[in-house]
Amino acid sequence: MLAIRLPPAIEQRLERLARRTGRTKTFYAREAILEHLDNLEDIYLAEETWERIRRGEERTIPLNDALKRHAVRR
């Protein structure tokens, strides 16, 4: 169970969308979260990786080496 408070303008938009389409506000809130959760996870993972690289805890390799290693042709 999750309860969220939305700014009034967003709540009104969500209400209008739900009324127009016959779906629930919960349906659209769930869809929005699912749509963006993968992106948010990717962003945080990338930021964590960048910090490890910056601190010298993780190494990088040149793109051409990675392409060769995985047999990718350009």
N, CA, C and O atoms as a CHARMM CRD file, in Angstrom:
* protein
*
  296
    1    1 MET  N      0.85000  -1.17400   0.00000 PROA 1      0.00000
    2    1 MET  CA     0.00000   0.00000   0.00000 PROA 1      0.00000
    3    1 MET  C      0.88900   1.22900   0.00000 PROA 1      0.00000
    4    1 MET  O      1.89500   1.27400   0.70800 PROA 1      0.00000
    5    2 LEU  N      0.52900   2.20400  -0.77500 PROA 2      0.00000
    6    2 LEU  CA     1.28800   3.44400  -0.88800 PROA 2      0.00000
    7    2 LEU  C      0.32100   4.60300  -0.94200 PROA 2      0.00000
    8    2 LEU  O     -0.64400   4.57800  -1.70500 PROA 2      0.00000
    9    3 ALA  N      0.57100   5.60200  -0.14800 PROA 3      0.00000
   10    3 ALA  CA    -0.24300   6.81400  -0.19400 PROA 3      0.00000
   11    3 ALA  C      0.68100   7.96500  -0.55100 PROA 3      0.00000
   12    3 ALA  O      1.74200   8.12500   0.05300 PROA 3      0.00000
   13    4 ILE  N      0.28400   8.76300  -1.52700 PROA 4      0.00000
   14    4 ILE  CA     1.11300   9.89500  -1.92200 PROA 4      0.00000
   15    4 ILE  C      0.26800  11.16100  -1.96600 PROA 4      0.00000
   16    4 ILE  O     -0.92900  11.12700  -2.25000 PROA 4      0.00000
   17    5 ARG  N      0.91800  12.26100  -1.68000 PROA 5      0.00000
   18    5 ARG  CA     0.25900  13.56000  -1.79100 PROA 5      0.00000
   19    5 ARG  C      0.80600  14.24100  -3.03400 PROA 5      0.00000
   20    5 ARG  O      2.01800  14.33900  -3.22800 PROA 5      0.00000
   21    6 LEU  N     -0.08700  14.69800  -3.85000 PROA 6      0.00000
   22    6 LEU  CA     0.29800  15.36600  -5.08900 PROA 6      0.00000
   23    6 LEU  C     -0.08000  16.83400  -5.01300 PROA 6      0.00000
   24    6 LEU  O     -1.02900  17.20200  -4.32100 PROA 6      0.00000
   25    7 PRO  N      0.65700  17.66600  -5.71900 PROA 7      0.00000
   26    7 PRO  CA     0.23800  19.06300  -5.80900 PROA 7      0.00000
   27    7 PRO  C     -1.16600  19.12400  -6.42900 PROA 7      0.00000
   28    7 PRO  O     -1.50100  18.29500  -7.27500 PROA 7      0.00000
   29    8 PRO  N     -1.97700  20.08500  -6.02100 PROA 8      0.00000
   30    8 PRO  CA    -3.35800  20.16700  -6.52600 PROA 8      0.00000
   31    8 PRO  C     -3.46500  20.14400  -8.05100 PROA 8      0.00000
   32    8 PRO  O     -4.37100  19.51100  -8.59200 PROA 8      0.00000
   33    9 ALA  N     -2.56500  20.81800  -8.74300 PROA 9      0.00000
   34    9 ALA  CA    -2.63400  20.85000 -10.21200 PROA 9      0.00000
   35    9 ALA  C     -2.43800  19.45400 -10.80800 PROA 9      0.00000
   36    9 ALA  O     -3.10800  19.08800 -11.77400 PROA 9      0.00000
   37   10 ILE  N     -1.53200  18.69100 -10.24000 PROA 10     0.00000
   38   10 ILE  CA    -1.28100  17.32400 -10.73300 PROA 10     0.00000
   39   10 ILE  C     -2.46800  16.43400 -10.39300 PROA 10     0.00000
   40   10 ILE  O     -2.90200  15.62500 -11.21300 PROA 10     0.00000
   41   11 GLU  N     -2.98400  16.58600  -9.19100 PROA 11     0.00000
   42   11 GLU  CA    -4.16200  15.81200  -8.78300 PROA 11     0.00000
   43   11 GLU  C     -5.32200  16.07300  -9.73400 PROA 11     0.00000
   44   11 GLU  O     -6.02600  15.13800 -10.11600 PROA 11     0.00000
   45   12 GLN  N     -5.53000  17.31300 -10.11900 PROA 12     0.00000
   46   12 GLN  CA    -6.61600  17.66700 -11.03900 PROA 12     0.00000
   47   12 GLN  C     -6.39200  17.05100 -12.41600 PROA 12     0.00000
   48   12 GLN  O     -7.32700  16.54200 -13.03300 PROA 12     0.00000
   49   13 ARG  N     -5.15300  17.09900 -12.89300 PROA 13     0.00000
   50   13 ARG  CA    -4.85400  16.48200 -14.19500 PROA 13     0.00000
   51   13 ARG  C     -5.12400  14.99000 -14.15800 PROA 13     0.00000
   52   13 ARG  O     -5.70900  14.43200 -15.08700 PROA 13     0.00000
   53   14 LEU  N     -4.69800  14.35200 -13.08800 PROA 14     0.00000
   54   14 LEU  CA    -4.90700  12.91500 -12.93300 PROA 14     0.00000
   55   14 LEU  C     -6.39100  12.59400 -12.86600 PROA 14     0.00000
   56   14 LEU  O     -6.85000  11.63300 -13.48200 PROA 14     0.00000
   57   15 GLU  N     -7.13700  13.39100 -12.12400 PROA 15     0.00000
   58   15 GLU  CA    -8.58800  13.20200 -12.01800 PROA 15     0.00000
   59   15 GLU  C     -9.25700  13.34000 -13.38000 PROA 15     0.00000
   60   15 GLU  O    -10.10000  12.52100 -13.74700 PROA 15     0.00000
   61   16 ARG  N     -8.88000  14.37800 -14.13400 PROA 16     0.00000
   62   16 ARG  CA    -9.46600  14.57300 -15.47800 PROA 16     0.00000
   63   16 ARG  C     -9.15300  13.39700 -16.40300 PROA 16     0.00000
   64   16 ARG  O    -10.02900  12.91300 -17.12000 PROA 16     0.00000
   65   17 LEU  N     -7.90800  12.94400 -16.38300 PROA 17     0.00000
   66   17 LEU  CA    -7.52000  11.81300 -17.21800 PROA 17     0.00000
   67   17 LEU  C     -8.32200  10.57200 -16.85300 PROA 17     0.00000
   68   17 LEU  O     -8.81100   9.86300 -17.73200 PROA 17     0.00000
   69   18 ALA  N     -8.45400  10.31400 -15.57700 PROA 18     0.00000
   70   18 ALA  CA    -9.20300   9.14300 -15.11900 PROA 18     0.00000
   71   18 ALA  C    -10.66500   9.22900 -15.55100 PROA 18     0.00000
   72   18 ALA  O    -11.23300   8.24300 -16.02200 PROA 18     0.00000
   73   19 ARG  N    -11.27300  10.39600 -15.39400 PROA 19     0.00000
   74   19 ARG  CA   -12.67800  10.57100 -15.80100 PROA 19     0.00000
   75   19 ARG  C    -12.84900  10.37400 -17.29900 PROA 19     0.00000
   76   19 ARG  O    -13.77600   9.69200 -17.73700 PROA 19     0.00000
   77   20 ARG  N    -11.95900  10.96800 -18.08300 PROA 20     0.00000
   78   20 ARG  CA   -12.06700  10.87300 -19.55400 PROA 20     0.00000
   79   20 ARG  C    -11.90200   9.45700 -20.07300 PROA 20     0.00000
   80   20 ARG  O    -12.51700   9.08200 -21.07200 PROA 20     0.00000
   81   21 THR  N    -11.07500   8.67100 -19.40200 PROA 21     0.00000
   82   21 THR  CA   -10.74400   7.34500 -19.92400 PROA 21     0.00000
   83   21 THR  C    -11.47400   6.20700 -19.23400 PROA 21     0.00000
   84   21 THR  O    -11.45100   5.07200 -19.71000 PROA 21     0.00000
   85   22 GLY  N    -12.12400   6.50400 -18.11000 PROA 22     0.00000
   86   22 GLY  CA   -12.81400   5.43800 -17.38300 PROA 22     0.00000
   87   22 GLY  C    -11.87500   4.56700 -16.56700 PROA 22     0.00000
   88   22 GLY  O    -12.28100   3.51600 -16.07000 PROA 22     0.00000
   89   23 ARG  N    -10.65000   4.98000 -16.42500 PROA 23     0.00000
   90   23 ARG  CA    -9.69900   4.24800 -15.58800 PROA 23     0.00000
   91   23 ARG  C     -9.60100   4.94600 -14.24300 PROA 23     0.00000
   92   23 ARG  O    -10.14000   6.03600 -14.05400 PROA 23     0.00000
   93   24 THR  N     -8.91100   4.30800 -13.31600 PROA 24     0.00000
   94   24 THR  CA    -8.77200   4.91600 -11.99300 PROA 24     0.00000
   95   24 THR  C     -7.50100   5.75900 -11.92200 PROA 24     0.00000
   96   24 THR  O     -6.57200   5.59000 -12.71200 PROA 24     0.00000
   97   25 LYS  N     -7.49100   6.66800 -10.95300 PROA 25     0.00000
   98   25 LYS  CA    -6.27500   7.44200 -10.70500 PROA 25     0.00000
   99   25 LYS  C     -5.14200   6.50200 -10.29500 PROA 25     0.00000
  100   25 LYS  O     -3.98500   6.71400 -10.65900 PROA 25     0.00000
  101   26 THR  N     -5.48000   5.47700  -9.54400 PROA 26     0.00000
  102   26 THR  CA    -4.47600   4.50000  -9.12200 PROA 26     0.00000
  103   26 THR  C     -3.82600   3.82800 -10.31900 PROA 26     0.00000
  104   26 THR  O     -2.61400   3.61000 -10.33200 PROA 26     0.00000
  105   27 PHE  N     -4.63400   3.49600 -11.33100 PROA 27     0.00000
  106   27 PHE  CA    -4.09700   2.87700 -12.53600 PROA 27     0.00000
  107   27 PHE  C     -3.00900   3.76400 -13.14100 PROA 27     0.00000
  108   27 PHE  O     -1.91800   3.29100 -13.45600 PROA 27     0.00000
  109   28 TYR  N     -3.31400   5.05000 -13.29900 PROA 28     0.00000
  110   28 TYR  CA    -2.35900   5.94900 -13.94400 PROA 28     0.00000
  111   28 TYR  C     -1.15500   6.24400 -13.05500 PROA 28     0.00000
  112   28 TYR  O     -0.04500   6.40600 -13.56100 PROA 28     0.00000
  113   29 ALA  N     -1.34900   6.31600 -11.76600 PROA 29     0.00000
  114   29 ALA  CA    -0.21400   6.50600 -10.86000 PROA 29     0.00000
  115   29 ALA  C      0.72400   5.30400 -10.94200 PROA 29     0.00000
  116   29 ALA  O      1.94400   5.45800 -10.99000 PROA 29     0.00000
  117   30 ARG  N      0.14300   4.11400 -10.95700 PROA 30     0.00000
  118   30 ARG  CA     0.95400   2.89200 -11.07600 PROA 30     0.00000
  119   30 ARG  C      1.69900   2.86900 -12.39700 PROA 30     0.00000
  120   30 ARG  O      2.88300   2.53700 -12.43200 PROA 30     0.00000
  121   31 GLU  N      1.02100   3.21800 -13.48800 PROA 31     0.00000
  122   31 GLU  CA     1.66100   3.24600 -14.80400 PROA 31     0.00000
  123   31 GLU  C      2.83800   4.22300 -14.83300 PROA 31     0.00000
  124   31 GLU  O      3.90000   3.91000 -15.37000 PROA 31     0.00000
  125   32 ALA  N      2.64100   5.39600 -14.25600 PROA 32     0.00000
  126   32 ALA  CA     3.70400   6.40500 -14.23700 PROA 32     0.00000
  127   32 ALA  C      4.91200   5.90500 -13.45100 PROA 32     0.00000
  128   32 ALA  O      6.05200   6.08200 -13.88100 PROA 32     0.00000
  129   33 ILE  N      4.66600   5.28600 -12.30600 PROA 33     0.00000
  130   33 ILE  CA     5.76300   4.77500 -11.48900 PROA 33     0.00000
  131   33 ILE  C      6.50600   3.67100 -12.23200 PROA 33     0.00000
  132   33 ILE  O      7.73500   3.68500 -12.28700 PROA 33     0.00000
  133   34 LEU  N      5.78700   2.72800 -12.79400 PROA 34     0.00000
  134   34 LEU  CA     6.42900   1.63100 -13.51000 PROA 34     0.00000
  135   34 LEU  C      7.22900   2.13800 -14.70500 PROA 34     0.00000
  136   34 LEU  O      8.31600   1.63700 -14.98900 PROA 34     0.00000
  137   35 GLU  N      6.69100   3.12700 -15.39600 PROA 35     0.00000
  138   35 GLU  CA     7.35900   3.68300 -16.57400 PROA 35     0.00000
  139   35 GLU  C      8.69500   4.32700 -16.21300 PROA 35     0.00000
  140   35 GLU  O      9.66000   4.23000 -16.97100 PROA 35     0.00000
  141   36 HSD  N      8.74700   4.97100 -15.07600 PROA 36     0.00000
  142   36 HSD  CA     9.93900   5.73900 -14.73800 PROA 36     0.00000
  143   36 HSD  C     10.86600   5.06800 -13.73000 PROA 36     0.00000
  144   36 HSD  O     11.99100   5.52900 -13.53800 PROA 36     0.00000
  145   37 LEU  N     10.43100   4.01300 -13.09700 PROA 37     0.00000
  146   37 LEU  CA    11.25900   3.35000 -12.09900 PROA 37     0.00000
  147   37 LEU  C     12.54700   2.80200 -12.70600 PROA 37     0.00000
  148   37 LEU  O     13.61900   2.96700 -12.12400 PROA 37     0.00000
  149   38 ASP  N     12.45900   2.15500 -13.86600 PROA 38     0.00000
  150   38 ASP  CA    13.66500   1.64200 -14.52900 PROA 38     0.00000
  151   38 ASP  C     14.64600   2.77000 -14.80700 PROA 38     0.00000
  152   38 ASP  O     15.84800   2.62000 -14.58500 PROA 38     0.00000
  153   39 ASN  N     14.14000   3.89700 -15.29100 PROA 39     0.00000
  154   39 ASN  CA    15.01900   5.03200 -15.57900 PROA 39     0.00000
  155   39 ASN  C     15.69000   5.55400 -14.31700 PROA 39     0.00000
  156   39 ASN  O     16.88700   5.84100 -14.32100 PROA 39     0.00000
  157   40 LEU  N     14.92700   5.67900 -13.24400 PROA 40     0.00000
  158   40 LEU  CA    15.50000   6.15800 -11.99000 PROA 40     0.00000
  159   40 LEU  C     16.57400   5.20900 -11.46200 PROA 40     0.00000
  160   40 LEU  O     17.62600   5.64700 -10.99600 PROA 40     0.00000
  161   41 GLU  N     16.30000   3.91200 -11.53800 PROA 41     0.00000
  162   41 GLU  CA    17.29600   2.93700 -11.09200 PROA 41     0.00000
  163   41 GLU  C     18.56100   3.04200 -11.92400 PROA 41     0.00000
  164   41 GLU  O     19.66300   2.98300 -11.37900 PROA 41     0.00000
  165   42 ASP  N     18.42400   3.19800 -13.24400 PROA 42     0.00000
  166   42 ASP  CA    19.58700   3.33300 -14.12600 PROA 42     0.00000
  167   42 ASP  C     20.39300   4.58200 -13.78500 PROA 42     0.00000
  168   42 ASP  O     21.62400   4.54700 -13.77100 PROA 42     0.00000
  169   43 ILE  N     19.70300   5.67700 -13.51100 PROA 43     0.00000
  170   43 ILE  CA    20.39700   6.92400 -13.16700 PROA 43     0.00000
  171   43 ILE  C     21.20300   6.74800 -11.89300 PROA 43     0.00000
  172   43 ILE  O     22.37500   7.12400 -11.85000 PROA 43     0.00000
  173   44 TYR  N     20.59700   6.18200 -10.85100 PROA 44     0.00000
  174   44 TYR  CA    21.31400   6.00800  -9.59500 PROA 44     0.00000
  175   44 TYR  C     22.47100   5.03200  -9.73500 PROA 44     0.00000
  176   44 TYR  O     23.52800   5.24200  -9.14000 PROA 44     0.00000
  177   45 LEU  N     22.29400   3.97300 -10.50800 PROA 45     0.00000
  178   45 LEU  CA    23.37300   3.01900 -10.74200 PROA 45     0.00000
  179   45 LEU  C     24.52500   3.70600 -11.47100 PROA 45     0.00000
  180   45 LEU  O     25.68900   3.51400 -11.12000 PROA 45     0.00000
  181   46 ALA  N     24.20100   4.50600 -12.48600 PROA 46     0.00000
  182   46 ALA  CA    25.24000   5.22200 -13.23600 PROA 46     0.00000
  183   46 ALA  C     25.98400   6.19900 -12.33400 PROA 46     0.00000
  184   46 ALA  O     27.20700   6.31000 -12.41800 PROA 46     0.00000
  185   47 GLU  N     25.26300   6.90200 -11.47900 PROA 47     0.00000
  186   47 GLU  CA    25.91000   7.85100 -10.56100 PROA 47     0.00000
  187   47 GLU  C     26.84000   7.13700  -9.58700 PROA 47     0.00000
  188   47 GLU  O     27.94100   7.61300  -9.30900 PROA 47     0.00000
  189   48 GLU  N     26.39500   5.99800  -9.07200 PROA 48     0.00000
  190   48 GLU  CA    27.23800   5.22900  -8.15100 PROA 48     0.00000
  191   48 GLU  C     28.50100   4.73400  -8.85200 PROA 48     0.00000
  192   48 GLU  O     29.59700   4.79400  -8.29500 PROA 48     0.00000
  193   49 THR  N     28.33300   4.24500 -10.08200 PROA 49     0.00000
  194   49 THR  CA    29.47200   3.76200 -10.85500 PROA 49     0.00000
  195   49 THR  C     30.43800   4.90500 -11.14600 PROA 49     0.00000
  196   49 THR  O     31.65100   4.73900 -11.01300 PROA 49     0.00000
  197   50 TRP  N     29.91300   6.06000 -11.54000 PROA 50     0.00000
  198   50 TRP  CA    30.75700   7.21100 -11.82000 PROA 50     0.00000
  199   50 TRP  C     31.57500   7.59800 -10.57800 PROA 50     0.00000
  200   50 TRP  O     32.75600   7.92800 -10.69700 PROA 50     0.00000
  201   51 GLU  N     30.96800   7.56100  -9.41100 PROA 51     0.00000
  202   51 GLU  CA    31.69400   7.89400  -8.18500 PROA 51     0.00000
  203   51 GLU  C     32.81900   6.89300  -7.92300 PROA 51     0.00000
  204   51 GLU  O     33.90600   7.28400  -7.49900 PROA 51     0.00000
  205   52 ARG  N     32.56900   5.60900  -8.17200 PROA 52     0.00000
  206   52 ARG  CA    33.62500   4.60400  -7.98900 PROA 52     0.00000
  207   52 ARG  C     34.76700   4.83800  -8.97400 PROA 52     0.00000
  208   52 ARG  O     35.93700   4.70700  -8.61300 PROA 52     0.00000
  209   53 ILE  N     34.43100   5.18200 -10.21700 PROA 53     0.00000
  210   53 ILE  CA    35.45800   5.47200 -11.22000 PROA 53     0.00000
  211   53 ILE  C     36.25500   6.70500 -10.78300 PROA 53     0.00000
  212   53 ILE  O     37.48500   6.70800 -10.85100 PROA 53     0.00000
  213   54 ARG  N     35.56200   7.73700 -10.34100 PROA 54     0.00000
  214   54 ARG  CA    36.20800   8.97700  -9.92300 PROA 54     0.00000
  215   54 ARG  C     37.16700   8.74500  -8.76100 PROA 54     0.00000
  216   54 ARG  O     38.23100   9.36000  -8.69400 PROA 54     0.00000
  217   55 ARG  N     36.78500   7.85300  -7.84200 PROA 55     0.00000
  218   55 ARG  CA    37.62600   7.55100  -6.68200 PROA 55     0.00000
  219   55 ARG  C     38.73900   6.55100  -7.01400 PROA 55     0.00000
  220   55 ARG  O     39.58100   6.25200  -6.16800 PROA 55     0.00000
  221   56 GLY  N     38.73800   6.03800  -8.24800 PROA 56     0.00000
  222   56 GLY  CA    39.75400   5.07300  -8.64700 PROA 56     0.00000
  223   56 GLY  C     39.45600   3.66400  -8.19300 PROA 56     0.00000
  224   56 GLY  O     40.34500   2.81300  -8.21400 PROA 56     0.00000
  225   57 GLU  N     38.24200   3.39400  -7.78700 PROA 57     0.00000
  226   57 GLU  CA    37.85200   2.07400  -7.29900 PROA 57     0.00000
  227   57 GLU  C     37.36500   1.16600  -8.42400 PROA 57     0.00000
  228   57 GLU  O     37.20000  -0.04000  -8.23600 PROA 57     0.00000
  229   58 GLU  N     37.14400   1.74300  -9.56400 PROA 58     0.00000
  230   58 GLU  CA    36.66100   0.97300 -10.71200 PROA 58     0.00000
  231   58 GLU  C     37.36700   1.49900 -11.95500 PROA 58     0.00000
  232   58 GLU  O     37.58900   2.70200 -12.09600 PROA 58     0.00000
  233   59 ARG  N     37.71200   0.59300 -12.84300 PROA 59     0.00000
  234   59 ARG  CA    38.44500   0.97600 -14.04800 PROA 59     0.00000
  235   59 ARG  C     37.51600   1.01900 -15.24600 PROA 59     0.00000
  236   59 ARG  O     36.44500   0.41200 -15.25500 PROA 59     0.00000
  237   60 THR  N     37.95100   1.74400 -16.24000 PROA 60     0.00000
  238   60 THR  CA    37.22600   1.79000 -17.50700 PROA 60     0.00000
  239   60 THR  C     38.14000   1.24300 -18.59400 PROA 60     0.00000
  240   60 THR  O     39.34900   1.11200 -18.40400 PROA 60     0.00000
  241   61 ILE  N     37.54100   0.92900 -19.73300 PROA 61     0.00000
  242   61 ILE  CA    38.34700   0.51200 -20.88100 PROA 61     0.00000
  243   61 ILE  C     37.90300   1.33100 -22.08900 PROA 61     0.00000
  244   61 ILE  O     36.75200   1.76300 -22.15200 PROA 61     0.00000
  245   62 PRO  N     38.78900   1.54700 -23.03100 PROA 62     0.00000
  246   62 PRO  CA    38.40900   2.28900 -24.23900 PROA 62     0.00000
  247   62 PRO  C     37.28700   1.58000 -24.99700 PROA 62     0.00000
  248   62 PRO  O     37.19600   0.35200 -24.99000 PROA 62     0.00000
  249   63 LEU  N     36.44700   2.36100 -25.64200 PROA 63     0.00000
  250   63 LEU  CA    35.31100   1.81000 -26.38000 PROA 63     0.00000
  251   63 LEU  C     35.75500   0.78100 -27.40900 PROA 63     0.00000
  252   63 LEU  O     35.14500  -0.28300 -27.50800 PROA 63     0.00000
  253   64 ASN  N     36.79100   1.06500 -28.17000 PROA 64     0.00000
  254   64 ASN  CA    37.24300   0.11000 -29.18900 PROA 64     0.00000
  255   64 ASN  C     37.63000  -1.23200 -28.57800 PROA 64     0.00000
  256   64 ASN  O     37.36800  -2.28100 -29.16700 PROA 64     0.00000
  257   65 ASP  N     38.25000  -1.20800 -27.40500 PROA 65     0.00000
  258   65 ASP  CA    38.60100  -2.46700 -26.73200 PROA 65     0.00000
  259   65 ASP  C     37.34900  -3.22900 -26.32300 PROA 65     0.00000
  260   65 ASP  O     37.29900  -4.45100 -26.45900 PROA 65     0.00000
  261   66 ALA  N     36.34600  -2.53100 -25.82900 PROA 66     0.00000
  262   66 ALA  CA    35.09000  -3.18700 -25.43900 PROA 66     0.00000
  263   66 ALA  C     34.39900  -3.78300 -26.65800 PROA 66     0.00000
  264   66 ALA  O     33.86900  -4.89300 -26.59400 PROA 66     0.00000
  265   67 LEU  N     34.40400  -3.05000 -27.76600 PROA 67     0.00000
  266   67 LEU  CA    33.77500  -3.56700 -28.99100 PROA 67     0.00000
  267   67 LEU  C     34.48900  -4.82000 -29.47800 PROA 67     0.00000
  268   67 LEU  O     33.84200  -5.78400 -29.88800 PROA 67     0.00000
  269   68 LYS  N     35.80800  -4.81200 -29.43600 PROA 68     0.00000
  270   68 LYS  CA    36.57400  -5.99600 -29.84700 PROA 68     0.00000
  271   68 LYS  C     36.29800  -7.17400 -28.91600 PROA 68     0.00000
  272   68 LYS  O     36.09500  -8.30200 -29.36700 PROA 68     0.00000
  273   69 ARG  N     36.29300  -6.90100 -27.61900 PROA 69     0.00000
  274   69 ARG  CA    36.08600  -7.95500 -26.62000 PROA 69     0.00000
  275   69 ARG  C     34.75200  -8.66400 -26.83600 PROA 69     0.00000
  276   69 ARG  O     34.64500  -9.87100 -26.62100 PROA 69     0.00000
  277   70 HSD  N     33.74800  -7.92000 -27.25700 PROA 70     0.00000
  278   70 HSD  CA    32.40600  -8.49200 -27.42700 PROA 70     0.00000
  279   70 HSD  C     32.05800  -8.72100 -28.89900 PROA 70     0.00000
  280   70 HSD  O     30.89400  -8.92400 -29.24500 PROA 70     0.00000
  281   71 ALA  N     33.06000  -8.68700 -29.74500 PROA 71     0.00000
  282   71 ALA  CA    32.90800  -8.97000 -31.17300 PROA 71     0.00000
  283   71 ALA  C     31.83400  -8.12200 -31.83000 PROA 71     0.00000
  284   71 ALA  O     31.03600  -8.62000 -32.62400 PROA 71     0.00000
  285   72 VAL  N     31.81800  -6.84000 -31.49600 PROA 72     0.00000
  286   72 VAL  CA    30.86400  -5.91700 -32.10200 PROA 72     0.00000
  287   72 VAL  C     31.55200  -5.20100 -33.25300 PROA 72     0.00000
  288   72 VAL  O     32.63200  -4.63400 -33.09000 PROA 72     0.00000
  289   73 ARG  N     30.92100  -5.23300 -34.40800 PROA 73     0.00000
  290   73 ARG  CA    31.48700  -4.54900 -35.57000 PROA 73     0.00000
  291   73 ARG  C     30.79400  -3.21800 -35.76100 PROA 73     0.00000
  292   73 ARG  O     29.58700  -3.08700 -35.56100 PROA 73     0.00000
  293   74 ARG  N     31.57500  -2.24700 -36.14900 PROA 74     0.00000
  294   74 ARG  CA    31.00100  -0.91100 -36.40000 PROA 74     0.00000
  295   74 ARG  C     30.66600  -0.74300 -37.84100 PROA 74     0.00000
  296   74 ARG  O     30.17500   0.31200 -38.24200 PROA 74     0.00000
